[in-house]
Every structure is written in structure tokens, then in C-alpha cells.
Amino acid sequence: MKIGFIGLGIMGSRMAENLQKHGYPLVVFNRTRAKAEPLLGPCGTFSDSPAKLAEQVDGLFTMLAHPDAVEEAALGANGFLNHLRSNALWVDCSSVNPSFSKKMAAEAVRREVHFVDAPVTGSAGPAAEAKLIFWVGGDAADLERIRPLLLCMGNKIVHAGGHGMGTSMKMVVNLLLGTGMAAFAEAMALGEGLGISRKMLFDSLLGTPAVAPFLASKREKIESENYEAEFPLRWMQKDMHLASVSAYESGVAMPITDVTKEMYRLAMRGGHDTEDFSAIYEFTMGGNRKERGA
């Protein structure tokens, strides 16, 4: 089975590499060709456009930054959707909103292409180690066709339901990650403001029921003030915004999320956009230090 892969950023490059490690030949496309170079060789070729890529493959993965990028790759002037063969599979692993996934599913069906939304949970490390969680929306038969491929890249697959349900789960998960990180930063700011040392706070809070388990993995970044991106802050802000859009479409009120996503937006304006989303800690602490005149 010849596989196409579009989008070779932090996550996509590692996912594509794991497919290659399991013997799948790839045709790849990325706007910046340099990011594709490590994948090129006997088992990897570069295509000049999504359209040309689609003509060569039986299945296609997209791992792109936002809905506009996915739509351009699929339906733009050089989009792939009109060039995939009948009965081909398109698996979108991008973090997008559920209504967008349903729109793309409808476009695919019109062209006799099978569509699955399969966003992932996991950052650069789990992507490299093939330990991603896939949240899948689509037909059960289509999931079975791609299950061996997903298991090359991840170690857990959750079939959440029909089209859009995988991205629905992704919205819920990233909402929890984004608000949890911001709430932890505020709690730490309060603790330090009350005179508790950062070390005491970390040692006392991490591992307790009050703190989400993933926050333990952010301690080193915070203490070293090295926020090299595993999951960039700007994409967390984007996902929280899409969660707000989805809530509006569903008639659900989410005041905490609405406020928190604007905190991330302010952090982006403060220069933290390309840093790891845990840099919301530095942004929060910086604001509180200014308030205290430090």
C-alpha cells in the first residue's frame, strides 16, 4: 500500500518516519521541502503538489496546522481531493473543529473517497516513540483498513463514532490541557506571591489529585526556562479557539475556556507564540512580577 503524507511539522515528520520504519513507501509533500529531506530515499519521494501526490497513492494522511491549511491542501488550486482514485482513503490527523471534519467528509464522499478524522494526543516525544493516541471518527470498516497504519504511529486507538467525533474528542482533550496548564500557572503565581518557594510548590503539588498528571512533564521546562516547543503555544490557542467555536455551534457556554484562550492570545502577543504551550507559565509569572513591582 503506497501512502501519501502531507504536513511534516513537529508531529507529522515523526509520524511519517514511523510509517517508513514499518516498510511503507511514502510520497510526501510539505510547503517547505527541507523538512521532507530526512524522509527521502528508497522509501520516500517528494511530490511537487498535493494534486500530484494524490495520483500516486492508495491512502493519504494530512497533519496540518489548522482548518484553512487542510482545506487549501484538499480543495485548493493544486488540491488532492479531485485526484485521489475512487475508494481511496483520506485520514486527517489535523486538530480541527468537528463541523469542519464533517464538511470535509461530505466533500470526500461526493468524490467516492473514504474519509476518517483521526487527530492525536501526544507531543513530539510520543510521536517519535509511536505512542500517540488516535481519536477516530468514521466508518468502522474504514478504521479497520487503516488500523495497521495507525498502530505504526500510536499505541491506542479510540473509535469515538462517526465523522467529526474524533475531532470532537480532540477538542475536549485539548481544552483540558490548555485550561489545566493555565490554572496551574495561576496557582503557582499565588503560591509564590504568598511566599512559598517554587521548589516547595512543585514538590508538594505534582503527583497529587489536585494536579493533572501531564504537568509533571513540564517541570523541567519551567525550572530551566527553556520552552522549546513540543506543542507550540499558538496551536494550543488555536485549538482552544476552535473549542469555543464548537461550543457556540452546539449551544454550550464555556466562560472558563473563553477567558483562557484570550490569555494564550496575550501570551502570543508577548512573544511566546512559537514556544511550548507551557510558556503560559512564564507569561503569567511575568505579569504577576510586574504587578508586585519586581
GIQUI-V952426 format. One record per residue. N is the residue number from 1. RES is the residue in three letters. PHI is phi in degrees with one decimal (* if undefined). D_CENTER is the distance of its C-alpha to the mean C-alpha in Angstrom with 1 decimal. Layout:
N/RES/PHI/D_CENTER  N/RES/PHI/D_CENTER
//
This chain:
1/MET/*/25.4  2/LYS/-91.3/24.1  3/ILE/-112.8/20.4  4/GLY/-102.3/18.7  5/PHE/-137.6/15.4  6/ILE/-118.5/14.2  7/GLY/107.0/11.7  8/LEU/-120.1/12.3  9/GLY/-82.2/10.4  10/ILE/-53.8/9.5  11/MET/-87.7/7.6  12/GLY/-59.5/9.5  13/SER/-63.1/12.7  14/ARG/-72.8/12.8  15/MET/-64.8/12.0  16/ALA/-63.7/14.7  17/GLU/-61.0/17.0  18/ASN/-68.6/17.0  19/LEU/-63.1/18.0  20/GLN/-62.7/20.7  21/LYS/-60.0/21.9  22/HIS/-94.2/22.7  23/GLY/91.3/24.8  24/TYR/-85.9/22.9  25/PRO/-71.4/23.9  26/LEU/-119.6/21.2  27/VAL/-114.1/21.6  28/VAL/-121.6/18.8  29/PHE/-141.9/18.2  30/ASN/-149.6/16.6  31/ARG/-58.2/18.0  32/THR/-100.3/19.0  33/ARG/-61.4/20.9  34/ALA/-55.3/21.3  35/LYS/-70.0/17.7  36/ALA/-88.6/18.9  37/GLU/-53.4/22.2  38/PRO/-62.0/21.4  39/LEU/-96.0/20.7  40/LEU/-87.1/23.9  41/GLY/150.3/27.1  42/PRO/-58.9/28.8  43/CYS/-110.5/25.6  44/GLY/-151.3/23.6  45/THR/-124.3/24.6  46/PHE/-99.9/23.3  47/SER/-107.8/23.7  48/ASP/-74.6/24.7  49/SER/-158.4/22.8  50/PRO/-58.0/20.5  51/ALA/-63.5/23.8  52/LYS/-66.3/25.6  53/LEU/-60.7/22.8  54/ALA/-60.3/22.9  55/GLU/-69.8/26.7  56/GLN/-106.3/26.3  57/VAL/-123.9/23.9  58/ASP/-98.1/24.0  59/GLY/-143.7/20.3  60/LEU/-137.7/17.3  61/PHE/-108.8/13.6  62/THR/-119.9/11.4  63/MET/-138.2/8.0  64/LEU/-119.6/8.3  65/ALA/-74.6/7.5  66/HIS/-160.4/9.1  67/PRO/-56.7/11.8  68/ASP/-60.5/14.6  69/ALA/-67.2/13.3  70/VAL/-64.7/12.9  71/GLU/-64.8/16.3  72/GLU/-64.8/17.9  73/ALA/-65.3/17.0  74/ALA/-84.7/18.3  75/LEU/-123.1/21.2  76/GLY/-69.9/22.1  77/ALA/-57.8/25.3  78/ASN/-114.6/24.0  79/GLY/-72.0/21.6  80/PHE/-87.2/21.3  81/LEU/-65.8/21.9  82/ASN/-80.4/25.6  83/HIS/-116.5/26.0  84/LEU/-72.1/24.5  85/ARG/-71.1/27.4  86/SER/-57.6/28.3  87/ASN/77.9/26.7  88/ALA/-69.3/23.8  89/LEU/-114.8/20.3  90/TRP/-116.0/17.2  91/VAL/-113.1/14.0  92/ASP/-97.9/11.0  93/CYS/-96.1/7.7  94/SER/-68.1/6.0  95/SER/-87.5/4.8  96/VAL/-131.6/8.6  97/ASN/-84.6/11.6  98/PRO/-58.0/13.9  99/SER/-64.0/16.8  100/PHE/-68.3/15.1  101/SER/-59.4/14.3  102/LYS/-65.1/17.9  103/LYS/-64.9/19.1  104/MET/-66.6/17.6  105/ALA/-60.9/19.1  106/ALA/-65.0/22.4  107/GLU/-64.0/22.4  108/ALA/-66.7/21.8  109/VAL/-59.0/24.5  110/ARG/-58.3/26.9  111/ARG/-104.2/26.7  112/GLU/60.1/27.1  113/VAL/-109.4/23.6  114/HIS/-83.5/21.7  115/PHE/-122.8/18.2  116/VAL/-134.6/15.6  117/ASP/-92.7/12.3  118/ALA/-144.5/10.3  119/PRO/-66.0/6.7  120/VAL/-121.9/6.2  121/THR/-111.7/6.9  122/GLY/138.1/7.9  123/SER/-103.9/7.9  124/ALA/-58.4/10.2  125/GLY/-60.0/13.1  126/PRO/-59.2/12.2  127/ALA/-64.4/10.7  128/ALA/-66.4/14.1  129/GLU/-90.4/16.0  130/ALA/57.9/14.8  131/LYS/-120.3/14.0  132/LEU/-76.7/10.7  133/ILE/-102.9/11.0  134/PHE/-102.1/10.7  135/TRP/-101.5/11.3  136/VAL/-109.2/13.6  137/GLY/-123.0/15.4  138/GLY/154.1/18.4  139/ASP/-70.5/21.9  140/ALA/-59.7/22.8  141/ALA/-65.2/24.6  142/ASP/-68.7/21.6  143/LEU/-61.1/19.6  144/GLU/-65.1/22.6  145/ARG/-65.2/22.6  146/ILE/-102.0/19.2  147/ARG/-53.6/19.3  148/PRO/-59.8/20.8  149/LEU/-70.1/18.0  150/LEU/-62.7/15.3  151/LEU/-74.0/17.5  152/CYS/-74.9/17.6  153/MET/-114.4/13.9  154/GLY/-144.4/13.7  155/ASN/-122.8/16.4  156/LYS/-149.8/15.7  157/ILE/-126.4/15.5  158/VAL/-117.9/15.9  159/HIS/-85.5/17.5  160/ALA/-83.1/17.0  161/GLY/142.4/19.3  162/GLY/-77.1/19.7  163/HIS/-52.9/17.7  164/GLY/92.7/15.2  165/MET/-80.0/15.3  166/GLY/-64.0/12.2  167/THR/-68.9/10.2  168/SER/-62.7/12.9  169/MET/-62.8/12.1  170/LYS/-61.7/8.4  171/MET/-60.5/10.0  172/VAL/-64.4/12.5  173/VAL/-63.2/10.6  174/ASN/-72.0/8.7  175/LEU/-59.5/12.1  176/LEU/-65.8/13.7  177/LEU/-64.3/11.8  178/GLY/-67.2/12.4  179/THR/-71.1/15.9  180/GLY/-63.7/16.7  181/MET/-65.4/16.1  182/ALA/-67.7/18.1  183/ALA/-65.3/20.8  184/PHE/-63.1/21.3  185/ALA/-60.6/21.8  186/GLU/-67.0/24.4  187/ALA/-63.3/26.1  188/MET/-64.5/26.4  189/ALA/-61.4/27.9  190/LEU/-63.1/30.4  191/GLY/-58.9/31.3  192/GLU/-66.8/32.0  193/GLY/-63.7/33.8  194/LEU/-86.7/36.0  195/GLY/97.7/36.9  196/ILE/-86.1/34.8  197/SER/-69.5/33.6  198/ARG/-59.7/29.9  199/LYS/-60.6/30.8  200/MET/-61.2/32.5  201/LEU/-63.7/29.6  202/PHE/-60.0/27.1  203/ASP/-61.7/29.7  204/SER/-85.5/30.6  205/LEU/-91.3/27.3  206/LEU/-64.2/24.8  207/GLY/91.4/25.3  208/THR/-95.3/26.9  209/PRO/-63.1/26.0  210/ALA/-74.5/25.5  211/VAL/-122.1/22.3  212/ALA/-61.8/19.0  213/PRO/-55.7/18.9  214/PHE/-63.2/15.7  215/LEU/-66.7/17.6  216/ALA/-61.4/20.0  217/SER/-73.6/17.5  218/LYS/-96.6/17.5  219/ARG/-59.9/21.3  220/GLU/-61.5/21.9  221/LYS/-60.2/19.7  222/ILE/-67.3/21.6  223/GLU/-69.4/25.0  224/SER/-87.1/24.8  225/GLU/56.3/23.3  226/ASN/-113.6/21.1  227/TYR/-102.1/17.6  228/GLU/-56.4/16.3  229/ALA/-72.7/12.5  230/GLU/-97.6/10.4  231/PHE/-140.4/7.6  232/PRO/-59.3/9.5  233/LEU/-58.3/11.3  234/ARG/-64.0/11.2  235/TRP/-77.8/7.5  236/MET/-65.0/8.3  237/GLN/-60.8/11.4  238/LYS/-60.9/10.0  239/ASP/-66.1/8.2  240/MET/-69.2/11.5  241/HIS/-64.4/13.5  242/LEU/-65.0/12.2  243/ALA/-64.0/13.1  244/SER/-64.9/16.4  245/VAL/-61.3/16.9  246/SER/-64.7/16.4  247/ALA/-64.3/18.8  248/TYR/-60.4/21.3  249/GLU/-65.3/21.2  250/SER/-97.8/21.9  251/GLY/72.9/24.6  252/VAL/-106.6/22.9  253/ALA/-87.6/23.7  254/MET/-138.0/21.1  255/PRO/-62.1/23.0  256/ILE/-65.6/21.2  257/THR/-63.3/17.8  258/ASP/-61.7/19.5  259/VAL/-69.7/21.1  260/THR/-65.5/18.2  261/LYS/-64.7/16.0  262/GLU/-74.6/19.2  263/MET/-61.3/19.4  264/TYR/-64.2/16.1  265/ARG/-63.0/17.5  266/LEU/-64.8/20.7  267/ALA/-63.5/19.1  268/MET/-62.0/17.6  269/ARG/-64.3/21.2  270/GLY/-84.8/22.4  271/GLY/96.2/20.8  272/HIS/-99.0/17.8  273/ASP/-61.1/15.1  274/THR/-92.8/14.2  275/GLU/-81.7/14.7  276/ASP/-59.7/12.7  277/PHE/-64.2/12.1  278/SER/-66.6/15.0  279/ALA/-65.8/17.1  280/ILE/-60.0/17.6  281/TYR/-62.5/20.3  282/GLU/-62.8/22.1  283/PHE/-62.4/22.0  284/THR/-64.8/23.4  285/MET/-65.2/26.0  286/GLY/-60.6/27.1  287/GLY/-64.2/27.9  288/ASN/-73.2/29.8  289/ARG/-65.6/31.7  290/LYS/-64.5/32.8  291/GLU/-61.5/33.9  292/ARG/-85.7/36.0  293/GLY/77.0/37.4  294/ALA/-78.2/36.1
//
